[in-house]
Structures are given as C-alpha cells and as structure tokens.
Amino acid sequence: MQQVKPTIVSCNIENAVATIVMDDGKGNVISPEMLRQLNQALDKAKKENAVVLLTGSNDIFCAGFDLKILKTGVLNTFAMLIGGFELSKRLLSFPTPVVIACNGHTLAMGSFLLLSGDYRIGVEGQVKIVANEVEIGLAMPHSAIEICRQRLRPAHFDRAVLLSELYNPQTAVEAGFLDKVVPKEALYEEALKLAKQFASLDLKAHKRTKLRMRRELLKALRRAIRADKIDFVAQGLQRILGKK
C-alpha cells in the first residue's frame, strides 16, 4: 500500500487571495515534499489568478533546507537544492503579486524565499533573519548570490552574503530583507489587507511589468541555476569518490 504523504502546505483561496501556509510541525524546512506541495499550491493560485500570501507556522517562517535529505543520497540532495532555487525563480516571475508574511525566524534558503516576494512583512520581537551559509562552512550558491544581489541594499549585500550577518526585524528592513514590520498579532491582518489591495491592480499589467523589470535578474538567475547544477554534481562526485 502506498504511503500517504502528510499535508505540510495548506492553500485557501478566497476573495482572489491564495493564502499558502507552510507547516511541517518543526522548522518548515525546504524538503522535496515541501517543494512539491508548495508548487501544487502555486499551481492553484495561478489557475485562479489569485494574489499569493505565503507564510509559515508558529515562530518560524522557514529554517532553510532539510539537512536530513543530505544523508539520503546525491540525487535527492540535488533535486532539493535546485528545486529550492527554481521555486525562488518561480516566485520572482509569478504572474500575480506575492506577499510574504514572515512570521518568525528565517534562515538560509528561507531568507532567499523571503527575498523572492514582491512585498515582505515581518514581525516585531526576537526574530533572526540570516543567510548563514558561509558561517556553517558552505560557499554561497550562485543562485543565492543573484537573489540577494537584486533585493539587498548595496551596503548590506557583502555583509549578508560574505559575512553571514544576523539581522533582527528592524535591521532587516534597513538591509532589504523586509519592507515593513508589524506587531506579531497584526501580521496576518496586515498581510491580507495588502494582498486584497494588490488584487485590485490590473494583473495583466502587473505581470508584464514584473517580467520587464526583472528580465535581467531572471536571465542571471537561470545562468546561476545552471552553474549550481554543475557545482552540486561536482560536489556530489567528490563526496562519492571520497568514500571509496
């Protein structure tokens, strides 16, 4: 009997807004299953021509990639890593506005997803936002660099990418990770209000304008994803050969 996968992404579409919630009961990590369900939710939003409101659960928006997948083999790891950046590319070019309600801590790949929204709202409090690849001994992927380059302010680009600077909600606004910070209890209400406001835009004009203004970014990101594919394969081969 085929095992039924648990639902870790919910999607509720109402009044032209698709509210998509990541909830794996832990850190809302980006796993192959999380990616599959997120893309299914985005398919629904696209079909309904709905504005996307993406958020997490509890006190975590997204804690990055699921590190347990790294132990399950090169193919699974490759699919997860590339899938994460393909998801960012999809959000950056999504035909309707994408609002991200950053409900809590946001690490590594989570920070790149955050940077892929059109409008990002965070919450007040002791919240950590960090692209910590270099801190934990990983060279920053080409795709992550391009995503950070297009949204972070120049003064913070090096600090965030090269030095793994840890941001709180207020400094995250200054850096460009967030557009606005609100009290935690007001997050969903504020995000929904903005999503409904954006739903009144001419969505055809929004789509055309988004693709025009991000044309160079999307070209750079496609090139970066190709470079990451080569890089990840090389790293996988080195890992395999190193075991022999």
Disulfide bonds with the S-S distance in Angstrom:
none
